[in-house]
Amino acid sequence: MHCLMCSRFQYTRPKMLLYQKIEFLLLHLEFVDSHFDELSPISRRMYATGLVNELYQLVSDLAEINEQIETSLDYEDAYLDISPYSGKRFAFNKLLDESLYREDPSNDADINKLIDVFPLDKEDYSFTSENAGRFKTGLRYLCSEANISPRDIVYALSDCIKNTFSLLFSIDRKKKYIKDFQYEDFWYAFLFRDDDLYPESAINDYDKWKEEHDYQNFQVLKDKRDQEILKMLASGVFSYDVKPVNRDIANSLINISEDALEQGMEVPEDIKTECARFSKYVYFKEDILCLDYTRLGKYIYKHYRSLHDEQGDSLIYFDYMLLHIHEDMAQCKPKLKKHLRFYEDDLLESVLNDALKVIENCNSLLKEEVAKDFLTRYLREAFYGVYKIEVQNKLKGQSKYTLLCQMLGMLKSTGKVFTLGTTSVDLAKALATIVEKPKEESLKRYIDEGSSDYRSPLSRWTTQYVMEQLGSMQERLFVEVAYKQKQ
């Protein structure tokens, strides 16, 4: 998806994604290895040290993914693909040749000459004689076999390279056993990545359409749905899926009638193929088209690296547009309301009550000055407030405990809600008295994820809510300004 998560920021350079860093480092290692013996002895040791540092950081990131992928998915691991490296032999014979790291008699003279390149004792520069002395001492230490032997360097390089590939293969194996709720979670992370951009765009576009069309006519609404399906499929978002066989095409749940299309709408030649592909991810409840978020999450995750921004955007936009079309369809046929995502008030209240029973188990950890119904009020506000689509969808699905734990982590990170010294372990233990699965260790991991989340819309809203309820005037003003700047 080509820096999908970074593409919205125009004024900051996108952070190099992990898979890009791996590709860059491996290309760099191969190139450096082919010319390594041509470098000076000092450069070889400095290069090796720098490479070890980069590889170590890479291994740390991969180790974190390797642990977290058992319970949660992220766009970083979605990008990772072991296939380019399978069966390929990386020898790095020169980089791992101990003889190329031997101490050289010319080192001291080269270090002294190196100092001349720097602005020694020049005005407006910090490179003083004292700093130059420390610099030379550091280089001599790095180049001394007595301090760091060639065997030590080769061990560090070899170990980091070996661990990089070992973790990549481990992550690849674990990708074969991803659970359904993880795919569902990933779909919602994908759906909500652009905050309110697509919900607002969809409702604005739909309202404009309603001004000029008979939206109280059921057939007109069905035609509008077909038109939106066509626009979405025309983006090629499902073109990375396997080709359907003729039977799949004949039995496709999705069939776009030409009668439903406005004049001038182009119909791709392969539209029947794309309809059959899309059919794998939907089902009907009477006239209501439902998306299978678990299957969609799996598809997006597996093809994340191939998807283009506009393809992913078209699917997100379609999901929101479908919501509004179905609301009007249910106005035409009230019996359809029971199939809508947000019209089942009794069911929603039941979902909320179940979640409250869980989160209220942490009431004993609240600060003395915090009202005992704080968690209840907080969750109810989140459930019916600005981010109700995200909260309701997740609490209705398999990811309800993940979200509740993350929200508790968000509350904990404010330092305003729970007693001083309350840890993720304490919160997880409180939840474990009522939650059988997932286990306490996983609950703690989810809480930690929420504690370290400072960027998501729900996390920012949580901080604002806590400060409005429990913060000082100065804190409330600060958070309010920061929140508005993020809008």
Backbone hydrogen bonds, N-H to C=O, Kabsch-Sander energy under -0.5 kcal/mol:
donor,donor_aa,acceptor,acceptor_aa,energy
6,C,3,C,-1.2
7,S,3,C,-1.6
9,F,6,C,-1.9
10,Q,8,R,-0.7
21,K,17,L,-2.3
22,I,18,L,-2.4
23,E,19,Y,-2.2
24,F,20,Q,-2.8
25,L,21,K,-2.8
26,L,22,I,-2.5
27,L,23,E,-2.2
28,H,24,F,-2.6
29,L,25,L,-3.1
30,E,26,L,-2.3
31,F,27,L,-2.4
32,V,28,H,-3.0
33,D,29,L,-2.6
34,S,30,E,-1.6
35,H,31,F,-0.9
35,H,32,V,-0.8
36,F,32,V,-0.6
36,F,33,D,-0.8
38,E,35,H,-1.6
39,L,36,F,-1.4
44,R,40,S,-2.4
45,R,41,P,-1.6
46,M,42,I,-2.4
47,Y,43,S,-3.2
48,A,44,R,-2.4
49,T,45,R,-2.2
50,G,46,M,-2.4
51,L,47,Y,-2.7
52,V,48,A,-2.4
53,N,49,T,-2.1
54,E,50,G,-2.2
55,L,51,L,-2.9
56,Y,52,V,-2.6
57,Q,53,N,-2.0
58,L,54,E,-2.1
59,V,55,L,-2.8
60,S,56,Y,-2.3
61,D,57,Q,-2.0
62,L,58,L,-2.5
63,A,59,V,-2.6
64,E,60,S,-1.7
65,I,61,D,-2.0
66,N,62,L,-2.8
67,E,63,A,-1.4
68,Q,64,E,-2.6
69,I,65,I,-2.6
70,E,67,E,-0.9
71,T,68,Q,-2.3
72,S,68,Q,-3.2
78,A,74,D,-1.7
79,Y,75,Y,-1.6
80,L,76,E,-0.9
85,Y,82,I,-2.0
86,S,82,I,-1.1
88,K,85,Y,-1.5
90,F,88,K,-0.6
91,A,89,R,-0.7
96,L,92,F,-1.7
97,D,94,K,-1.7
98,E,96,L,-0.8
100,L,97,D,-1.6
101,Y,98,E,-1.9
102,R,99,S,-1.1
107,N,104,D,-1.8
110,D,106,S,-2.5
111,I,107,N,-2.5
112,N,108,D,-2.0
113,K,109,A,-2.1
114,L,110,D,-2.0
115,I,111,I,-1.1
116,D,112,N,-0.6
116,D,113,K,-1.0
117,V,114,L,-1.3
118,F,114,L,-0.6
118,F,115,I,-1.1
120,L,118,F,-2.4
121,D,127,F,-2.7
122,K,119,P,-1.6
125,Y,122,K,-1.6
128,T,126,S,-2.0
132,A,128,T,-2.5
133,G,129,S,-2.0
134,R,130,E,-1.8
135,F,131,N,-2.4
136,K,132,A,-2.5
137,T,133,G,-2.2
138,G,134,R,-2.4
139,L,135,F,-2.3
140,R,136,K,-2.6
141,Y,137,T,-2.2
142,L,138,G,-2.4
143,C,139,L,-2.1
144,S,141,Y,-1.0
145,E,143,C,-0.5
147,N,144,S,-0.7
148,I,144,S,-2.7
153,I,149,S,-1.9
154,V,150,P,-2.4
155,Y,151,R,-2.2
156,A,152,D,-2.3
157,L,153,I,-2.5
158,S,154,V,-2.8
159,D,155,Y,-2.9
160,C,156,A,-2.2
161,I,157,L,-2.3
162,K,158,S,-2.6
163,N,159,D,-2.6
164,T,160,C,-2.1
165,F,161,I,-1.9
166,S,162,K,-2.5
167,L,163,N,-2.5
168,L,164,T,-2.0
169,F,165,F,-2.4
170,S,166,S,-1.9
171,I,167,L,-2.8
172,D,168,L,-2.2
173,R,169,F,-2.1
174,K,170,S,-2.2
175,K,171,I,-1.7
176,K,173,R,-1.4
177,Y,174,K,-1.8
178,I,175,K,-0.8
182,Q,179,K,-0.6
183,Y,179,K,-1.5
184,E,180,D,-2.2
185,D,181,F,-2.4
186,F,182,Q,-2.2
187,W,183,Y,-2.1
188,Y,184,E,-1.8
189,A,185,D,-2.3
190,F,186,F,-2.3
191,L,187,W,-3.0
192,F,188,Y,-2.5
193,R,190,F,-0.9
195,D,192,F,-1.5
197,L,194,D,-2.4
200,E,196,D,-2.1
201,S,197,L,-1.8
202,A,198,Y,-2.9
203,I,199,P,-2.2
204,N,200,E,-2.3
205,D,201,S,-2.4
206,Y,202,A,-2.6
207,D,203,I,-2.4
208,K,204,N,-1.9
209,W,205,D,-2.0
210,K,206,Y,-2.4
211,E,207,D,-1.3
212,E,208,K,-0.6
212,E,209,W,-1.2
213,H,209,W,-0.7
215,Y,213,H,-1.7
217,N,214,D,-1.7
218,F,216,Q,-0.6
221,L,217,N,-1.8
222,K,218,F,-2.1
223,D,219,Q,-2.5
224,K,220,V,-2.2
225,R,221,L,-2.2
226,D,222,K,-2.2
227,Q,223,D,-2.4
228,E,224,K,-2.2
229,I,225,R,-2.4
230,L,226,D,-2.4
231,K,227,Q,-2.2
232,M,228,E,-2.3
233,L,229,I,-2.9
234,A,230,L,-2.4
235,S,231,K,-0.6
235,S,232,M,-1.0
236,G,233,L,-1.9
237,V,232,M,-0.7
239,S,236,G,-1.8
241,D,238,F,-1.5
249,I,245,V,-1.8
250,A,246,N,-2.5
251,N,247,R,-2.1
252,S,249,I,-1.0
255,N,253,L,-0.6
257,S,255,N,-0.7
260,A,257,S,-1.5
261,L,258,E,-1.3
265,M,262,E,-1.8
271,I,268,P,-1.5
274,E,270,D,-2.2
275,C,271,I,-2.5
276,A,272,K,-2.0
277,R,273,T,-2.1
278,F,274,E,-2.5
279,S,275,C,-1.8
280,K,276,A,-0.6
280,K,277,R,-1.3
281,Y,278,F,-2.2
282,V,279,S,-1.1
283,Y,290,C,-2.0
285,K,288,I,-2.6
286,E,284,F,-0.5
288,I,285,K,-2.2
289,L,287,D,-0.6
290,C,283,Y,-3.4
290,C,288,I,-0.6
292,D,281,Y,-3.0
293,Y,291,L,-1.1
296,L,292,D,-2.6
297,G,293,Y,-2.5
298,K,294,T,-1.9
299,Y,295,R,-2.4
300,I,296,L,-2.9
301,Y,297,G,-2.4
302,K,298,K,-2.4
303,H,299,Y,-1.7
304,Y,301,Y,-0.9
306,S,303,H,-0.9
307,L,303,H,-2.1
311,Q,308,H,-0.5
312,G,308,H,-2.2
313,D,309,D,-2.9
314,S,310,E,-1.8
315,L,311,Q,-1.4
316,I,312,G,-1.9
317,Y,313,D,-2.7
318,F,314,S,-2.0
319,D,315,L,-1.9
320,Y,316,I,-1.8
321,M,317,Y,-2.6
322,L,318,F,-2.9
323,L,319,D,-1.3
324,H,320,Y,-1.3
325,I,321,M,-2.2
326,H,322,L,-2.5
327,E,323,L,-1.5
328,D,324,H,-1.6
329,M,325,I,-2.0
330,A,326,H,-2.3
331,Q,327,E,-0.9
332,C,328,D,-1.6
333,K,329,M,-2.3
336,L,333,K,-2.5
337,K,334,P,-1.9
338,K,335,K,-0.6
339,H,336,L,-2.2
340,L,337,K,-1.7
343,Y,340,L,-0.5
345,D,343,Y,-1.8
348,L,344,E,-3.0
349,E,345,D,-2.7
350,S,346,D,-1.9
351,V,347,L,-2.5
352,L,348,L,-2.7
353,N,349,E,-2.6
354,D,350,S,-2.2
355,A,351,V,-1.9
356,L,352,L,-2.6
357,K,353,N,-2.0
358,V,354,D,-1.1
359,I,355,A,-2.6
360,E,356,L,-2.5
361,N,358,V,-1.3
362,C,359,I,-1.8
363,N,360,E,-1.7
365,L,362,C,-1.7
366,L,363,N,-1.7
367,K,417,V,-2.5
370,V,367,K,-1.3
374,F,371,A,-2.0
377,R,373,D,-2.6
378,Y,374,F,-2.8
379,L,375,L,-2.5
380,R,376,T,-2.3
381,E,377,R,-2.3
382,A,378,Y,-2.2
383,F,379,L,-2.4
384,Y,380,R,-1.8
385,G,381,E,-1.0
388,K,385,G,-1.6
391,V,387,Y,-2.4
392,Q,388,K,-3.2
393,N,389,I,-1.9
394,K,390,E,-2.2
395,L,391,V,-2.4
396,K,392,Q,-1.7
397,G,393,N,-0.8
400,K,397,G,-1.0
403,L,399,S,-2.3
404,L,400,K,-2.5
405,C,401,Y,-2.3
406,Q,402,T,-2.3
407,M,403,L,-2.7
408,L,404,L,-2.1
409,G,405,C,-2.3
410,M,406,Q,-2.3
411,L,407,M,-2.2
412,K,408,L,-2.5
413,S,409,G,-2.1
414,T,410,M,-0.6
414,T,411,L,-1.0
415,G,411,L,-0.5
415,G,412,K,-1.4
416,K,411,L,-0.5
417,V,411,L,-0.5
419,T,365,L,-2.8
422,T,419,T,-2.2
427,L,423,T,-1.9
428,A,424,S,-2.6
429,K,425,V,-2.4
430,A,426,D,-1.9
431,L,427,L,-2.1
432,A,428,A,-2.4
433,T,429,K,-0.7
433,T,430,A,-0.6
434,I,431,L,-2.1
435,V,431,L,-2.3
436,E,434,I,-0.6
443,L,439,K,-2.3
444,K,440,E,-2.4
445,R,441,E,-1.7
446,Y,442,S,-2.3
447,I,443,L,-2.2
448,D,444,K,-2.5
449,E,445,R,-1.9
450,G,446,Y,-2.0
451,S,447,I,-2.2
452,S,448,D,-1.7
453,D,450,G,-1.1
454,Y,452,S,-0.9
460,R,456,S,-2.3
461,W,457,P,-2.5
462,T,458,L,-2.4
463,T,459,S,-2.2
464,Q,460,R,-2.2
465,Y,461,W,-2.8
466,V,462,T,-2.6
467,M,463,T,-2.3
468,E,464,Q,-2.2
469,Q,465,Y,-1.8
470,L,466,V,-3.5
471,G,466,V,-0.6
471,G,467,M,-1.3
476,R,472,S,-2.6
477,L,473,M,-2.2
478,F,474,Q,-2.3
479,V,475,E,-2.5
480,E,476,R,-2.3
481,V,477,L,-2.3
482,A,478,F,-2.3
483,Y,479,V,-2.8
484,K,480,E,-2.2
485,Q,481,V,-1.9
486,K,482,A,-0.9
486,K,483,Y,-0.6
487,Q,483,Y,-0.6
487,Q,484,K,-0.8
